[in-house]
Structures are given as C-alpha cells and as structure tokens.
Amino acid sequence: MELTRRHALAGAAAIAASPLLLSMPAKAAAPMADKQAPSFYRYKVGDIQVTVVSDGKTVFPLTDSFITNAKLDEVNAALEKAFLPKDTFTIYYAPLVINTGGKLVVLDTGTGAAANVSSKGANGLFGANMVAAGFDPKAVDMVVISHFHGDHINGLLNADNTLAYPNAEVLVPATEWKFFMDDGEMSRAPEGRMQTVFKNARRVLEAGLKKKVTPYEWGKEVAPGLLAVESIGHTPGHTSYVLSSGSGKVFIQSDVTNIPYLFAANPGWHAFFDQDADMAEKSRRRVYDMMVADKLMVQGFHYPFPGLGNVEKDGGGYRVVPAPWNPVI
Ligand SMILES: [Zn+2]
C-alpha cells in the first residue's frame, strides 16, 4: 500500500472505525501515567563522571520586551524554525552532580524546594531527581555556584530554610560575591527585577548560609578537574567551567546563552535577563567561537535536557547539535 499524506491524516479515523477492532473483545485499559521518569543522564569525562539532573522547566508567555533588540515577530520566527510554539518561552534547568572520584560536587542547585510547591511540580525537581539518581545530599562535599540568579542558588536551602547540603563547602565566584554583597551596589540597583535579584541573593547566602561561603577566582581549579572561567555579562561575576580529565574535556557554559535555538542561533540578541547585555554578547561570541575552533563539547544549564552537545557555525550565529543519548556510561 502506498502511504500518502491523505492516508496518514485519515489513519486515526480509519483505525477507529475498523470493523476488526470493533469486533475485538473489550480488555481492561492500562492506566495512563501522570509523571515523567526521574530525569538524570550520566556521561564520563575521562575518569570523572557527570550526572546531569533535571530541575524541570518554566513556561511563560513572550512579550515584546523579552529581547530588547529584536521584535516579537522575529523571536516567533526563530521558535517556528525550531518547531516550537509561538508566543511562549520554555526555560529548562539542569544542574550537575560531578563525581571526581575523590569529591562529590554539585554545580548549581536549581530553583529550590519552595519553587517545587509554587510551580506545582513543574520545577524545583533537582533535589528529588538527585536522590533518584542515587546521591545523598549529605554526601556532597562541595557546591559550586556559577552566579547568583535564583534558579542557580535557591536550591541551596530546603523549604524550611535549612541547608540542603549540610556537609558541603559552598564555593562562589569572588567577583559575584563582591558585587551582590556590596550595599552601595544594592542601593544603586534599579527598582524591580534587579532589586529582587539582590534581595534573593542575600536571603539565600547571607540569611540562609550565614555568609559561610568560599569565594573562588577565575583561572583556577575550584574542584579536581573543574577550572573556573570568566564569562561575564549575564551577571558581573558569571562563571563557566572547563571540566577535564585525561583526554576528556567539556565546556560547562552556565548561562552564556539560554535556550540555544534562540540565543546560540542569534548571539546578538539581548535578553532582559542579561545584566550587561553588550558584555554578555561579547562573552557569548568569544565562548562559542572558541568551542567551534577547539571542537569542544558544551553542557548548557538552560539547554533542553540533558543539554550536552556540539557547536558549529551557522550563518551569523551558531547551531548546537545535541549529543546522542548514550544508553551505557
Ligand atoms: Zn539561569
């Protein structure tokens, strides 16, 4: 039988009306599932094991102010090109658990337990998914933070404001710490979103962690095999990482871009959440040119899960090709 578009469209209706099916005895229907599997994905970088752990997603309607230098029509065209619904932005979150062999390291912590309640389970999943992946939060030696936005630090605290990783040293970028703990910077920050970012950083790090953090510098290993790299603009102390072991290497970009089909494809687009948009663009182009030149794999916090891929040049921008899911480690 020749399969045509007409057949494909008529298929479901034809099957529903099939006399064969109608004559079959009724069977008990299997119950429909209401949950996705706990989402985590493992891969190796040399002797180091990385587990990408989903923290879930947030979906929100797009407005004209989402990207300050592109029209909503252009953003919708980019979404359509990626086979995604128009007028809607889906942001994903994927912190990492890195087992270096000697240390268990959490890299960024997701939106946190309170967000799990307010989002009705759409995000704030990192804690539960991490346990499902076989990790005990009490066994975490170090929590490394890339920058102080809520989706990266809020998971440091449990819903009752106790420490989510009670035995871990918390490492933060020195430049980020200096900026967000500076009362002068806070007083000069514009009302609205920036004030909220300051207040939230202080709620978590000052009130919650009582400032018990270890600032780290760029150009140094923060954990075995994990080199901190400056990639500022998204925030003043925004940090990426090169994770390497033996001949294995991956660039952990943090928020150099958000979802790649908008921001790797259009590196010149300035999203409202980049604090210094010009600087963020400069970092974005530098990092992506470097990844292309060095054929470096990338791990993206806001990429669609599990967020590991390769980068190539594509016109005036870049294309991220997701790495195939490997069923063995
Ligand atoms: Zn983020």
Boltz pocket constraint, residues with backbone or C-beta under 6 A from the ligand:
constraints:
  - pocket:
      binder: B
      contacts: [[A, 149], [A, 151], [A, 152], [A, 255], [A, 301], [A, 302]]
      max_distance: 6.0
